[in-house]
């Protein structure tokens, strides 16, 4: 089938997921389009959206999160006749990243990326969004000096836990090194906190990197505390760290709890800063024990089960088969 993808952009985890699915799917023809006509969105795998494209496709799939470009597309003008599907890449649990009936019912079918979104009060099926974790399952730990604690992801307090430096400052481990991989609006803020507290010799800020695997190879553990009201669901950075076999420590937010706490075998989900700090000390003292090696094995197995791009593609193929018999229709938000 011919699938037209519409997204505000293809950056971050969403872009990684969509490209992984499209590259692995040999059954359908996918065309990726973006709504935001800015230089940083231009690339060699997607094109600027044009509404005239819609009639040529069997399905139009909108990748939904709280971005004004997507809501402008959905609400401002009439959408030509099509089979319209939605896939929510936000949890919908906290303002302003909310899910609501009119949005969900605007589509022929609307899917969440995680079951945690059902807590918003509107129950829907979910299709887990997954990057291709196979390269990360092959990662082997490289020898290095000291004890490396890594974070990979958005450096913005709308996602990252604002007390991140508070946690790091209280971790009393010899030769500890904190490696922060990523960029965001609070990167300078974070650097300023580190400098003002005299912690510069313990930190490395890499900014945005093209390949995170060399960093995962030298991490001893993955510290991924996120703000209590973050919008995320499937947390691709966490999945990649799990696939690399790293002990992962998070706060007990809904998304991280679902990812790591299934059967209580895959990681360390903690209630507060104090518990995180104590857990990191335990990991440090037991990093080479049989128990920790068993945990590493469990983490990798959980990643293989949860983050499967083949499963994502299969589930979407079932959706396409299910709704192909629907007649296409025109849509207007205000009617």
PASEBA-1860 file (N, C-alpha, C; in nm, 3 decimals):
! residues 335
1> XXXXXXXX> 0.083/-0.119/0.000/0.000/0.000/0.000/0.087/0.125/0.000 ~ 0.027/0.235/-0.036/0.097/0.363/-0.041/0.058/0.446/0.081 ~ 0.158/0.477/0.163/0.135/0.546/0.290/0.201/0.683/0.287 ~ 0.122/0.787/0.311/0.176/0.922/0.322/0.188/0.958/0.470 ~ 0.311/0.981/0.515/0.335/1.022/0.653/0.341/1.174/0.659 ~ 0.273/1.231/0.758/0.279/1.375/0.781/0.325/1.398/0.924 ~ 0.434/1.472/0.938/0.489/1.503/1.070/0.535/1.648/1.072 ~ 0.538/1.705/1.191/0.591/1.842/1.203/0.737/1.845/1.162
9> XXXXXXXX> 0.811/1.741/1.201/0.951/1.724/1.163/0.990/1.581/1.195 ~ 1.112/1.544/1.160/1.159/1.406/1.185/1.287/1.407/1.269 ~ 1.291/1.497/1.364/1.403/1.500/1.457/1.377/1.412/1.577 ~ 1.480/1.395/1.659/1.465/1.323/1.786/1.423/1.179/1.770 ~ 1.361/1.127/1.877/1.322/0.987/1.879/1.215/0.954/1.777 ~ 1.123/1.047/1.751/1.017/1.021/1.655/1.075/0.992/1.517 ~ 1.170/1.075/1.475/1.232/1.054/1.345/1.305/0.922/1.337 ~ 1.375/0.885/1.444/1.446/0.758/1.448/1.350/0.642/1.432
17> XXXXXXXX> 1.237/0.649/1.501/1.136/0.543/1.494/1.079/0.530/1.354 ~ 1.036/0.641/1.297/0.971/0.636/1.166/1.066/0.587/1.059 ~ 1.190/0.637/1.062/1.286/0.591/0.961/1.318/0.443/0.978 ~ 1.327/0.396/1.103/1.353/0.255/1.126/1.243/0.168/1.071 ~ 1.119/0.209/1.092/1.003/0.135/1.040/1.003/0.136/0.888 ~ 1.016/0.252/0.829/1.010/0.265/0.683/1.121/0.184/0.616 ~ 1.241/0.190/0.672/1.354/0.119/0.613/1.337/-0.032/0.620 ~ 1.265/-0.081/0.722/1.251/-0.226/0.739/1.127/-0.282/0.672
25> XXXXXXXX> 1.034/-0.197/0.630/0.907/-0.243/0.576/0.918/-0.259/0.424 ~ 0.916/-0.384/0.379/0.928/-0.414/0.236/0.791/-0.435/0.171 ~ 0.683/-0.424/0.250/0.549/-0.453/0.199/0.475/-0.330/0.148 ~ 0.520/-0.213/0.189/0.447/-0.091/0.154/0.542/0.017/0.103 ~ 0.482/0.114/0.035/0.557/0.230/-0.012/0.528/0.348/0.081 ~ 0.631/0.397/0.147/0.614/0.508/0.242/0.676/0.635/0.186 ~ 0.607/0.745/0.201/0.661/0.877/0.167/0.650/0.965/0.292 ~ 0.763/1.019/0.334/0.768/1.102/0.454/0.763/1.250/0.416
33> XXXXXXXX> 0.669/1.322/0.477/0.660/1.466/0.452/0.657/1.541/0.585 ~ 0.711/1.663/0.584/0.712/1.746/0.704/0.636/1.876/0.679 ~ 0.583/1.933/0.786/0.498/2.052/0.777/0.575/2.182/0.797 ~ 0.678/2.177/0.877/0.752/2.298/0.914/0.861/2.328/0.811 ~ 0.840/2.428/0.730/0.934/2.459/0.622/1.048/2.547/0.675 ~ 1.137/2.485/0.750/1.255/2.554/0.802/1.378/2.475/0.762 ~ 1.494/2.539/0.750/1.613/2.472/0.697/1.651/2.344/0.771 ~ 1.637/2.342/0.904/1.682/2.224/0.980/1.595/2.102/0.956
41> XXXXXXXX> 1.477/2.120/0.895/1.391/2.004/0.866/1.419/1.941/0.730 ~ 1.497/2.008/0.648/1.528/1.955/0.515/1.631/1.843/0.526 ~ 1.606/1.733/0.455/1.695/1.617/0.459/1.677/1.536/0.331 ~ 1.746/1.425/0.322/1.741/1.345/0.199/1.641/1.230/0.204 ~ 1.560/1.221/0.311/1.465/1.111/0.319/1.320/1.158/0.332 ~ 1.297/1.290/0.338/1.160/1.341/0.346/1.148/1.468/0.263 ~ 1.027/1.510/0.241/1.001/1.628/0.157/0.895/1.715/0.222 ~ 0.886/1.839/0.179/0.786/1.931/0.230/0.647/1.886/0.190
49> XXXXXXXX> 0.556/1.888/0.282/0.419/1.843/0.258/0.346/1.938/0.164 ~ 0.265/1.880/0.075/0.176/1.955/-0.013/0.040/1.885/-0.007 ~ -0.065/1.958/0.023/-0.198/1.899/0.039/-0.244/1.828/-0.088 ~ -0.191/1.866/-0.202/-0.230/1.803/-0.328/-0.184/1.658/-0.337 ~ -0.093/1.618/-0.249/-0.042/1.481/-0.249/-0.145/1.381/-0.196 ~ -0.234/1.426/-0.110/-0.319/1.336/-0.032/-0.399/1.236/-0.115 ~ -0.467/1.277/-0.224/-0.552/1.181/-0.297/-0.477/1.062/-0.357 ~ -0.347/1.071/-0.370/-0.270/0.964/-0.436/-0.237/0.848/-0.343
57> XXXXXXXX> -0.276/0.858/-0.216/-0.230/0.757/-0.119/-0.346/0.679/-0.060 ~ -0.316/0.553/-0.025/-0.415/0.467/0.039/-0.445/0.512/0.181 ~ -0.341/0.558/0.252/-0.357/0.606/0.388/-0.273/0.731/0.410 ~ -0.326/0.820/0.493/-0.251/0.935/0.541/-0.232/0.915/0.691 ~ -0.106/0.907/0.735/-0.075/0.882/0.876/-0.011/1.006/0.937 ~ -0.080/1.065/1.034/-0.030/1.184/1.102/0.041/1.144/1.231 ~ 0.161/1.195/1.250/0.237/1.172/1.373/0.212/1.290/1.465 ~ 0.137/1.262/1.571/0.077/1.369/1.652/0.152/1.387/1.784
65> XXXXXXXX> 0.191/1.510/1.808/0.229/1.555/1.942/0.200/1.704/1.946 ~ 0.226/1.768/2.057/0.184/1.905/2.076/0.272/2.003/1.998 ~ 0.253/2.004/1.869/0.329/2.096/1.783/0.229/2.179/1.702 ~ 0.243/2.311/1.701/0.144/2.396/1.633/0.128/2.366/1.485 ~ 0.233/2.321/1.418/0.223/2.293/1.275/0.124/2.181/1.247 ~ 0.123/2.077/1.331/0.029/1.967/1.311/-0.114/2.012/1.339 ~ -0.134/2.086/1.447/-0.270/2.130/1.480/-0.323/2.231/1.378 ~ -0.234/2.308/1.319/-0.275/2.398/1.212/-0.323/2.318/1.091
73> XXXXXXXX> -0.248/2.213/1.056/-0.287/2.127/0.944/-0.424/2.065/0.968 ~ -0.447/2.016/1.088/-0.571/1.945/1.118/-0.692/2.037/1.127 ~ -0.673/2.162/1.170/-0.787/2.245/1.207/-0.818/2.362/1.115 ~ -0.721/2.408/1.035/-0.741/2.535/0.964/-0.815/2.521/0.833 ~ -0.785/2.418/0.754/-0.845/2.403/0.622/-0.907/2.264/0.607 ~ -0.990/2.252/0.504/-1.049/2.122/0.472/-0.941/2.025/0.427 ~ -0.946/1.903/0.480/-0.850/1.799/0.440/-0.916/1.715/0.331 ~ -0.852/1.702/0.215/-0.912/1.626/0.104/-0.947/1.483/0.141
81> XXXXXXXX> -1.029/1.422/0.061/-1.077/1.287/0.085/-0.962/1.189/0.105 ~ -0.966/1.116/0.218/-0.858/1.022/0.249/-0.901/0.929/0.363 ~ -0.822/0.825/0.384/-0.831/0.745/0.505/-0.726/0.801/0.600 ~ -0.770/0.863/0.707/-0.681/0.939/0.795/-0.656/0.863/0.924 ~ -0.529/0.837/0.952/-0.488/0.767/1.073/-0.402/0.859/1.159 ~ -0.409/0.841/1.292/-0.327/0.919/1.383/-0.246/0.828/1.473 ~ -0.124/0.872/1.507/-0.036/0.798/1.599/0.021/0.900/1.696 ~ -0.016/0.888/1.822/0.024/0.987/1.922/0.161/0.954/1.980
89> XXXXXXXX> 0.254/1.047/1.966/0.389/1.032/2.020/0.406/1.109/2.151 ~ 0.294/1.139/2.215/0.298/1.203/2.347/0.207/1.125/2.441 ~ 0.237/1.131/2.570/0.158/1.053/2.665/0.017/1.108/2.680 ~ 0.003/1.238/2.670/-0.129/1.299/2.688/-0.173/1.311/2.832 ~ -0.080/1.299/2.926/-0.114/1.295/3.068/-0.102/1.430/3.138 ~ -0.029/1.524/3.077/-0.005/1.652/3.144/-0.016/1.767/3.044 ~ -0.075/1.881/3.085/-0.077/1.999/2.999/0.064/2.045/2.968 ~ 0.092/2.100/2.850/-0.006/2.122/2.742/-0.013/2.004/2.644
97> XXXXXXXX> 0.040/1.888/2.683/0.046/1.773/2.592/-0.074/1.682/2.615 ~ -0.194/1.735/2.592/-0.315/1.662/2.626/-0.379/1.595/2.504 ~ -0.444/1.482/2.530/-0.525/1.415/2.430/-0.672/1.439/2.466 ~ -0.756/1.460/2.364/-0.897/1.490/2.391/-0.983/1.428/2.281 ~ -1.112/1.412/2.313/-1.203/1.337/2.227/-1.210/1.391/2.084 ~ -1.221/1.521/2.069/-1.238/1.576/1.935/-1.117/1.546/1.847 ~ -0.999/1.554/1.905/-0.877/1.521/1.830/-0.877/1.374/1.791 ~ -0.898/1.286/1.887/-0.891/1.142/1.861/-0.998/1.098/1.761
105> XXXXXXXX> -1.119/1.151/1.775/-1.230/1.109/1.689/-1.227/1.173/1.550 ~ -1.136/1.266/1.529/-1.120/1.329/1.397/-1.064/1.230/1.295 ~ -0.998/1.127/1.343/-0.932/1.029/1.257/-1.020/0.905/1.238 ~ -0.994/0.832/1.130/-1.061/0.702/1.112/-1.016/0.605/1.221 ~ -0.891/0.613/1.259/-0.839/0.533/1.370/-0.722/0.608/1.431 ~ -0.713/0.600/1.563/-0.610/0.674/1.635/-0.544/0.580/1.735 ~ -0.411/0.575/1.734/-0.338/0.482/1.818/-0.239/0.557/1.908 ~ -0.224/0.504/2.029/-0.121/0.553/2.119/0.010/0.479/2.089
113> XXXXXXXX> 0.119/0.532/2.141/0.247/0.461/2.133/0.275/0.381/2.259 ~ 0.195/0.401/2.363/0.219/0.331/2.489/0.087/0.315/2.564 ~ 0.071/0.208/2.641/-0.052/0.192/2.719/-0.068/0.296/2.829 ~ 0.040/0.365/2.866/0.028/0.465/2.972/-0.068/0.577/2.932 ~ -0.088/0.599/2.802/-0.176/0.707/2.757/-0.321/0.680/2.792 ~ -0.358/0.556/2.818/-0.495/0.526/2.857/-0.532/0.593/2.989 ~ -0.432/0.632/3.066/-0.458/0.702/3.192/-0.513/0.844/3.169 ~ -0.512/0.890/3.044/-0.570/1.022/3.014/-0.722/1.016/3.020
121> XXXXXXXX> -0.779/0.896/3.027/-0.924/0.880/3.038/-0.992/0.838/2.910 ~ -0.918/0.833/2.801/-0.973/0.788/2.673/-0.895/0.664/2.631 ~ -0.959/0.550/2.633/-0.888/0.425/2.606/-0.879/0.397/2.457 ~ -0.758/0.363/2.415/-0.733/0.326/2.276/-0.625/0.217/2.274 ~ -0.619/0.145/2.163/-0.511/0.049/2.143/-0.380/0.126/2.124 ~ -0.269/0.056/2.146/-0.140/0.120/2.124/-0.053/0.036/2.032 ~ 0.031/0.104/1.959/0.136/0.041/1.878/0.268/0.101/1.926 ~ 0.347/0.019/1.992/0.472/0.067/2.051/0.563/0.122/1.942
129> XXXXXXXX> 0.621/0.237/1.966/0.713/0.295/1.868/0.855/0.251/1.902 ~ 0.922/0.195/1.803/1.054/0.138/1.832/1.157/0.177/1.728 ~ 1.272/0.215/1.778/1.389/0.231/1.692/1.444/0.093/1.658 ~ 1.541/0.087/1.571/1.609/-0.038/1.539/1.719/-0.060/1.643 ~ 1.696/-0.151/1.737/1.793/-0.169/1.846/1.898/-0.276/1.816 ~ 1.890/-0.342/1.702/1.985/-0.449/1.672/2.131/-0.404/1.685 ~ 2.169/-0.288/1.631/2.309/-0.245/1.647/2.350/-0.227/1.792 ~ 2.255/-0.192/1.879/2.287/-0.167/2.019/2.299/-0.297/2.099
137> XXXXXXXX> 2.232/-0.401/2.052/2.245/-0.532/2.117/2.385/-0.590/2.100 ~ 2.457/-0.541/2.001/2.592/-0.592/1.972/2.702/-0.515/2.044 ~ 2.662/-0.412/2.117/2.762/-0.329/2.187/2.832/-0.409/2.296 ~ 2.963/-0.395/2.299/3.044/-0.457/2.404/3.115/-0.346/2.482 ~ 3.121/-0.365/2.611/3.179/-0.263/2.697/3.329/-0.249/2.673 ~ 3.376/-0.126/2.662/3.518/-0.099/2.644/3.582/-0.059/2.777 ~ 3.705/-0.104/2.796/3.776/-0.070/2.919/3.806/0.080/2.922 ~ 3.797/0.136/3.041/3.823/0.279/3.057/3.855/0.305/3.204
145> XXXXXXXX> 3.907/0.421/3.228/3.937/0.461/3.366/3.812/0.518/3.432 ~ 3.805/0.501/3.562/3.697/0.561/3.639/3.564/0.492/3.620 ~ 3.457/0.559/3.669/3.320/0.507/3.663/3.235/0.608/3.588 ~ 3.190/0.572/3.469/3.119/0.664/3.380/2.968/0.650/3.395 ~ 2.903/0.759/3.429/2.758/0.764/3.437/2.708/0.849/3.321 ~ 2.626/0.789/3.235/2.586/0.858/3.113/2.440/0.898/3.108 ~ 2.415/1.007/3.038/2.280/1.051/3.004/2.280/1.082/2.855 ~ 2.181/1.031/2.782/2.166/1.063/2.640/2.022/1.107/2.618
153> XXXXXXXX> 2.003/1.225/2.562/1.867/1.272/2.537/1.858/1.423/2.533 ~ 1.736/1.471/2.545/1.708/1.614/2.539/1.758/1.683/2.665 ~ 1.834/1.790/2.647/1.882/1.868/2.761/1.793/1.992/2.773 ~ 1.673/1.966/2.818/1.570/2.068/2.830/1.482/2.026/2.947 ~ 1.455/2.116/3.039/1.385/2.080/3.161/1.236/2.051/3.140 ~ 1.187/2.065/3.015/1.053/2.014/2.986/1.058/1.862/2.974 ~ 1.179/1.807/2.965/1.197/1.662/2.957/1.294/1.611/3.065 ~ 1.408/1.670/3.074/1.509/1.629/3.172/1.471/1.677/3.312
161> XXXXXXXX> 1.496/1.595/3.412/1.467/1.630/3.551/1.550/1.752/3.592 ~ 1.484/1.860/3.639/1.558/1.983/3.673/1.663/1.965/3.783 ~ 1.646/1.864/3.867/1.743/1.840/3.974/1.855/1.746/3.935 ~ 1.880/1.732/3.807/1.983/1.639/3.758/2.119/1.667/3.824 ~ 2.159/1.793/3.829/2.289/1.826/3.887/2.289/1.804/4.037 ~ 2.175/1.824/4.103/2.165/1.794/4.247/2.200/1.648/4.273 ~ 2.148/1.559/4.189/2.176/1.417/4.204/2.326/1.391/4.185 ~ 2.378/1.444/4.076/2.519/1.418/4.044/2.612/1.471/4.153
169> XXXXXXXX> 2.581/1.587/4.208/2.667/1.650/4.308/2.679/1.563/4.434 ~ 2.574/1.487/4.464/2.571/1.408/4.588/2.621/1.264/4.569 ~ 2.665/1.230/4.450/2.715/1.095/4.426/2.863/1.090/4.462 ~ 2.891/1.022/4.569/3.028/1.016/4.624/3.095/0.886/4.579 ~ 3.149/0.890/4.457/3.216/0.773/4.399/3.353/0.817/4.348 ~ 3.458/0.744/4.381/3.591/0.782/4.331/3.597/0.779/4.178 ~ 3.659/0.879/4.120/3.681/0.885/3.975/3.551/0.879/3.894 ~ 3.441/0.933/3.950/3.316/0.933/3.875/3.323/1.038/3.764
177> XXXXXXXX> 3.262/1.006/3.650/3.255/1.098/3.538/3.112/1.097/3.484 ~ 3.053/1.215/3.469/2.918/1.227/3.414/2.929/1.274/3.269 ~ 2.875/1.195/3.179/2.883/1.226/3.036/2.742/1.253/2.986 ~ 2.717/1.378/2.946/2.585/1.420/2.901/2.589/1.437/2.750 ~ 2.513/1.353/2.681/2.512/1.352/2.535/2.377/1.407/2.487 ~ 2.380/1.515/2.413/2.257/1.574/2.362/2.261/1.725/2.370 ~ 2.155/1.785/2.318/2.146/1.930/2.322/2.004/1.971/2.358 ~ 1.985/2.098/2.386/1.853/2.149/2.421/1.864/2.287/2.481
185> XXXXXXXX> 1.749/2.346/2.510/1.746/2.486/2.552/1.808/2.509/2.690 ~ 1.826/2.402/2.769/1.884/2.419/2.903/2.028/2.369/2.912 ~ 2.092/2.347/2.798/2.230/2.300/2.800/2.322/2.401/2.868 ~ 2.310/2.529/2.833/2.394/2.632/2.896/2.361/2.645/3.045 ~ 2.234/2.630/3.078/2.191/2.633/3.218/2.261/2.522/3.296 ~ 2.262/2.403/3.239/2.325/2.289/3.304/2.475/2.311/3.321 ~ 2.539/2.360/3.216/2.682/2.388/3.223/2.711/2.492/3.330 ~ 2.623/2.593/3.341/2.642/2.696/3.442/2.631/2.640/3.583
193> XXXXXXXX> 2.537/2.549/3.606/2.524/2.485/3.737/2.650/2.407/3.772 ~ 2.701/2.335/3.675/2.822/2.254/3.698/2.940/2.344/3.734 ~ 2.956/2.453/3.660/3.068/2.544/3.686/3.055/2.611/3.823 ~ 2.934/2.657/3.855/2.915/2.730/3.981/2.934/2.641/4.103 ~ 2.917/2.511/4.088/2.932/2.418/4.200/3.070/2.351/4.203 ~ 3.156/2.394/4.111/3.292/2.341/4.110/3.301/2.196/4.066 ~ 3.213/2.157/3.974/3.207/2.017/3.932/3.258/1.995/3.789 ~ 3.320/2.097/3.731/3.357/2.090/3.589/3.447/1.971/3.556
201> XXXXXXXX> 3.535/1.933/3.649/3.627/1.823/3.622/3.556/1.687/3.621 ~ 3.430/1.684/3.666/3.355/1.558/3.669/3.258/1.544/3.551 ~ 3.249/1.647/3.467/3.149/1.645/3.361/3.208/1.656/3.222 ~ 3.141/1.590/3.127/3.170/1.607/2.985/3.037/1.630/2.913 ~ 3.027/1.740/2.842/2.909/1.770/2.761/2.949/1.755/2.614 ~ 2.885/1.663/2.544/2.925/1.636/2.405/2.847/1.717/2.304 ~ 2.728/1.768/2.344/2.638/1.825/2.246/2.576/1.713/2.163 ~ 2.519/1.750/2.049/2.457/1.652/1.960/2.565/1.572/1.889
209> XXXXXXXX> 2.551/1.440/1.885/2.648/1.354/1.816/2.574/1.268/1.713 ~ 2.645/1.230/1.607/2.583/1.149/1.501/2.569/1.003/1.541 ~ 2.659/0.954/1.624/2.659/0.813/1.662/2.679/0.803/1.813 ~ 2.579/0.749/1.883/2.589/0.740/2.029/2.653/0.610/2.075 ~ 2.671/0.515/1.986/2.723/0.384/2.028/2.860/0.392/2.095 ~ 2.954/0.474/2.047/3.084/0.483/2.116/3.071/0.531/2.261 ~ 2.968/0.609/2.290/2.948/0.655/2.428/2.886/0.545/2.513 ~ 2.791/0.472/2.457/2.731/0.362/2.531/2.835/0.254/2.564
217> XXXXXXXX> 2.936/0.241/2.479/3.041/0.141/2.502/3.124/0.172/2.627 ~ 3.132/0.299/2.663/3.216/0.336/2.777/3.136/0.383/2.897 ~ 3.001/0.373/2.890/2.920/0.400/3.008/2.922/0.277/3.099 ~ 2.925/0.301/3.231/2.907/0.193/3.327/2.761/0.178/3.368 ~ 2.688/0.287/3.356/2.544/0.283/3.384/2.477/0.401/3.316 ~ 2.345/0.398/3.311/2.267/0.500/3.241/2.175/0.569/3.342 ~ 2.197/0.698/3.362/2.117/0.778/3.454/2.018/0.861/3.372 ~ 1.889/0.832/3.386/1.789/0.894/3.298/1.668/0.945/3.377
225> XXXXXXXX> 1.691/1.040/3.469/1.577/1.098/3.542/1.507/1.203/3.455 ~ 1.377/1.191/3.443/1.299/1.285/3.363/1.202/1.361/3.452 ~ 1.166/1.481/3.409/1.075/1.564/3.486/0.941/1.494/3.504 ~ 0.875/1.523/3.612/0.752/1.452/3.647/0.640/1.471/3.545 ~ 0.639/1.580/3.472/0.531/1.609/3.378/0.576/1.597/3.233 ~ 0.677/1.515/3.208/0.725/1.506/3.069/0.621/1.436/2.981 ~ 0.635/1.454/2.851/0.534/1.409/2.755/0.568/1.276/2.689 ~ 0.685/1.218/2.722/0.735/1.103/2.648/0.658/0.975/2.675
233> XXXXXXXX> 0.679/0.877/2.586/0.612/0.747/2.599/0.713/0.632/2.592 ~ 0.775/0.614/2.479/0.857/0.494/2.457/1.006/0.514/2.481 ~ 1.051/0.636/2.492/1.186/0.670/2.536/1.294/0.587/2.465 ~ 1.319/0.624/2.340/1.414/0.549/2.258/1.554/0.546/2.319 ~ 1.596/0.655/2.382/1.729/0.658/2.445/1.741/0.550/2.553 ~ 1.634/0.533/2.628/1.632/0.431/2.732/1.637/0.292/2.670 ~ 1.563/0.272/2.562/1.565/0.143/2.493/1.702/0.108/2.439 ~ 1.772/0.208/2.386/1.907/0.184/2.332/2.005/0.150/2.444
241> XXXXXXXX> 1.993/0.219/2.557/2.080/0.189/2.672/2.051/0.050/2.727 ~ 1.925/0.010/2.730/1.888/-0.124/2.773/1.946/-0.229/2.679 ~ 1.934/-0.203/2.550/1.988/-0.297/2.452/2.139/-0.313/2.467 ~ 2.206/-0.206/2.511/2.350/-0.211/2.535/2.384/-0.282/2.665 ~ 2.282/-0.319/2.742/2.304/-0.394/2.865/2.346/-0.310/2.983 ~ 2.310/-0.182/2.984/2.351/-0.095/3.093/2.249/-0.096/3.207 ~ 2.294/-0.097/3.331/2.202/-0.073/3.442/2.141/0.066/3.425 ~ 2.008/0.073/3.428/1.938/0.199/3.402/1.864/0.245/3.527
249> XXXXXXXX> 1.883/0.372/3.563/1.820/0.428/3.682/1.732/0.546/3.639 ~ 1.605/0.541/3.680/1.510/0.646/3.645/1.424/0.682/3.765 ~ 1.346/0.788/3.750/1.238/0.816/3.844/1.115/0.734/3.805 ~ 1.021/0.722/3.898/0.906/0.634/3.876/0.791/0.703/3.804 ~ 0.820/0.772/3.694/0.717/0.828/3.608/0.649/0.714/3.531 ~ 0.528/0.736/3.478/0.455/0.628/3.412/0.532/0.560/3.298 ~ 0.593/0.638/3.209/0.661/0.579/3.094/0.778/0.493/3.137 ~ 0.865/0.547/3.222/0.984/0.474/3.265/0.947/0.352/3.349
257> XXXXXXXX> 0.841/0.364/3.430/0.797/0.252/3.512/0.750/0.137/3.425 ~ 0.675/0.167/3.318/0.629/0.060/3.229/0.746/-0.006/3.158 ~ 0.841/0.075/3.113/0.953/0.022/3.035/1.043/-0.066/3.120 ~ 1.075/-0.021/3.241/1.176/-0.089/3.322/1.120/-0.183/3.428 ~ 0.996/-0.162/3.469/0.947/-0.234/3.586/0.868/-0.359/3.553 ~ 0.850/-0.393/3.430/0.777/-0.514/3.394/0.842/-0.634/3.460 ~ 0.767/-0.701/3.545/0.817/-0.816/3.622/0.933/-0.779/3.715 ~ 0.960/-0.648/3.728/1.062/-0.599/3.822/1.200/-0.660/3.796
265> XXXXXXXX> 1.236/-0.678/3.668/1.364/-0.743/3.638/1.457/-0.658/3.553 ~ 1.411/-0.543/3.508/1.485/-0.477/3.402/1.556/-0.348/3.439 ~ 1.544/-0.302/3.562/1.613/-0.177/3.592/1.577/-0.125/3.729 ~ 1.617/-0.002/3.753/1.602/0.059/3.885/1.514/0.182/3.873 ~ 1.386/0.169/3.910/1.291/0.280/3.907/1.274/0.330/4.050 ~ 1.308/0.455/4.073/1.314/0.506/4.209/1.222/0.627/4.230 ~ 1.184/0.650/4.357/1.082/0.750/4.389/1.136/0.893/4.399 ~ 1.264/0.908/4.429/1.316/1.042/4.454/1.468/1.045/4.439
273> XXXXXXXX> 1.525/1.164/4.457/1.670/1.182/4.442/1.747/1.094/4.539 ~ 1.702/1.090/4.663/1.773/1.013/4.765/1.783/0.866/4.725 ~ 1.674/0.809/4.676/1.676/0.668/4.635/1.765/0.647/4.513 ~ 1.764/0.742/4.421/1.851/0.731/4.303/1.998/0.729/4.345 ~ 2.036/0.820/4.433/2.176/0.829/4.479/2.219/0.701/4.548 ~ 2.132/0.647/4.633/2.164/0.523/4.702/2.178/0.407/4.604 ~ 2.093/0.403/4.504/2.096/0.296/4.404/2.224/0.300/4.322 ~ 2.267/0.420/4.285/2.389/0.433/4.206/2.509/0.381/4.285
281> XXXXXXXX> 2.510/0.407/4.413/2.619/0.357/4.499/2.618/0.202/4.501 ~ 2.500/0.145/4.507/2.487/-0.001/4.504/2.537/-0.058/4.372 ~ 2.501/0.006/4.263/2.547/-0.040/4.131/2.699/-0.034/4.124 ~ 2.756/0.076/4.171/2.901/0.092/4.169/2.970/-0.019/4.248 ~ 2.916/-0.052/4.363/2.979/-0.154/4.449/2.958/-0.297/4.398 ~ 2.866/-0.315/4.305/2.833/-0.451/4.259/2.845/-0.468/4.108 ~ 2.914/-0.373/4.042/2.914/-0.368/3.896/2.966/-0.497/3.833 ~ 3.058/-0.567/3.901/3.118/-0.688/3.841/3.068/-0.818/3.903
289> XXXXXXXX> 2.957/-0.812/3.975/2.907/-0.932/4.041/2.818/-1.013/3.947 ~ 2.792/-1.137/3.984/2.704/-1.224/3.906/2.564/-1.167/3.899 ~ 2.518/-1.110/4.010/2.384/-1.050/4.013/2.370/-0.939/3.911 ~ 2.473/-0.853/3.900/2.467/-0.744/3.804/2.475/-0.795/3.661 ~ 2.551/-0.901/3.639/2.558/-0.959/3.505/2.423/-1.020/3.465 ~ 2.353/-1.079/3.563/2.219/-1.132/3.536/2.123/-1.020/3.503 ~ 2.135/-0.908/3.575/2.051/-0.793/3.546/2.076/-0.742/3.405 ~ 2.202/-0.737/3.365/2.238/-0.694/3.230/2.169/-0.782/3.126
297> XXXXXXXX> 2.170/-0.913/3.150/2.104/-1.005/3.059/1.953/-0.981/3.054 ~ 1.894/-0.957/3.169/1.751/-0.929/3.176/1.715/-0.800/3.103 ~ 1.798/-0.699/3.122/1.775/-0.570/3.056/1.774/-0.586/2.905 ~ 1.870/-0.660/2.854/1.878/-0.680/2.709/1.758/-0.758/2.657 ~ 1.714/-0.859/2.732/1.597/-0.937/2.689/1.472/-0.851/2.686 ~ 1.456/-0.767/2.788/1.341/-0.677/2.792/1.343/-0.582/2.672 ~ 1.461/-0.531/2.637/1.474/-0.442/2.522/1.435/-0.514/2.392 ~ 1.479/-0.638/2.378/1.448/-0.715/2.257/1.298/-0.737/2.241
305> XXXXXXXX> 1.230/-0.763/2.352/1.086/-0.788/2.347/1.010/-0.659/2.318 ~ 1.047/-0.552/2.389/0.970/-0.428/2.382/1.002/-0.345/2.259 ~ 1.130/-0.335/2.224/1.172/-0.249/2.114/1.198/-0.333/1.989 ~ 1.090/-0.368/1.920/1.101/-0.449/1.800/1.040/-0.374/1.683 ~ 1.123/-0.329/1.592/1.071/-0.255/1.477/0.990/-0.347/1.387 ~ 1.020/-0.477/1.388/0.942/-0.573/1.311/0.800/-0.583/1.364 ~ 0.786/-0.581/1.497/0.652/-0.585/1.557/0.574/-0.460/1.524 ~ 0.641/-0.345/1.529/0.576/-0.219/1.493/0.522/-0.226/1.350
313> XXXXXXXX> 0.604/-0.271/1.256/0.563/-0.280/1.116/0.447/-0.379/1.099 ~ 0.454/-0.492/1.168/0.349/-0.592/1.158/0.216/-0.538/1.209 ~ 0.219/-0.467/1.321/0.096/-0.412/1.376/0.034/-0.308/1.283 ~ 0.121/-0.226/1.222/0.068/-0.127/1.128/0.012/-0.193/1.003 ~ 0.073/-0.301/0.958/0.019/-0.373/0.842/-0.121/-0.427/0.873 ~ -0.141/-0.473/0.995/-0.274/-0.520/1.036/-0.375/-0.406/1.034 ~ -0.331/-0.286/1.074/-0.419/-0.169/1.070/-0.456/-0.136/0.926 ~ -0.358/-0.136/0.838/-0.385/-0.104/0.698/-0.482/-0.205/0.637
321> XXXXXXXX> -0.463/-0.331/0.668/-0.556/-0.434/0.617/-0.697/-0.413/0.672 ~ -0.705/-0.378/0.800/-0.835/-0.363/0.866/-0.915/-0.247/0.809 ~ -0.849/-0.136/0.777/-0.921/-0.016/0.738/-0.918/0.014/0.588 ~ -0.859/-0.075/0.511/-0.850/-0.048/0.367/-0.987/-0.043/0.301 ~ -1.084/-0.115/0.356/-1.218/-0.119/0.297/-1.299/0.007/0.326 ~ -1.250/0.092/0.415/-1.321/0.217/0.445/-1.322/0.309/0.323 ~ -1.435/0.376/0.303/-1.439/0.477/0.199/-1.363/0.601/0.245 ~ -1.292/0.662/0.154/-1.223/0.786/0.186/-1.325/0.897/0.207
329> XXXXXXX> -1.291/0.993/0.295/-1.385/1.104/0.318/-1.310/1.235/0.343 ~ -1.378/1.343/0.313/-1.326/1.477/0.338/-1.344/1.511/0.486 ~ -1.251/1.588/0.540/-1.260/1.626/0.681/-1.249/1.777/0.698 ~ -1.332/1.828/0.790/-1.327/1.968/0.828/-1.343/1.976/0.979 ~ -1.247/2.038/1.045/-1.245/2.039/1.191/-1.370/2.104/1.248 ~ -1.408/2.221/1.198/-1.526/2.291/1.246/-1.646/2.257/1.159 ~ -1.729/2.164/1.208/-1.848/2.127/1.134/-1.957/2.076/1.229
END
